[in-house]
Amino acid sequence: MSESAGCLDLPPAPTERLIERKVALNGRILEFPLERWLVTPELVVGRWVADQDPRAISRYPGAGGFTSWGVWWPGKPYSAYRLHRPDGSLRIYRLDTVDQVIFDGERIEFHDLLLDALIRPNGDVTIEDEDEVAEAIAERQLKLDQRWRIDWTRDLYANKADLLVKRIDAAIEQAVNAVRNGSG
């Protein structure tokens, strides 16, 4: 990972903002304010800075100083987060299985399909929320195409984590370079 991708050599953050809007299966909505680093038809990259989110400390005790890069590919069934400690070091990658990813110019909105994965810096992968997926299937809350997305991403998380990490890092590097060059 390059220094800029690792947050050690970032240009000044962009002043433009966007909102991350996560819609749960039950309709619950969570929103997060992000720095707007890159927006193209194929890629949206934002960065959440805990100290800039007034609700962060109450919602996430101990979050002070932490940052999280969010990466969305509107055509893909997953999104990614790269979380960093206050000193800038990599903490973990987190991936969400998603549906209906839409960017309207101000908000990146997506529907969360429950299944998540954690990829540690050493490459170990943990797939999370399998129990929630099984429950949602049993309660017929997931459509067939959503179940396909979940199955496809489960396989991807388990077998292609190294490629996903490279893709996430490349997207963040692209965003950092775009801001550095004034084209974000």
Beta strands, then each sheet from edge to edge (+ up, - down):
strand 1: 17-23
strand 2: 29-39
strand 3: 44-49
strand 4: 67-72
strand 5: 78-84
strand 6: 90-103
strand 7: 107-119
strand 8: 125-128
sheet 1: 8+ 7- 1- 2+ 3- 4+ 5- 6+
end
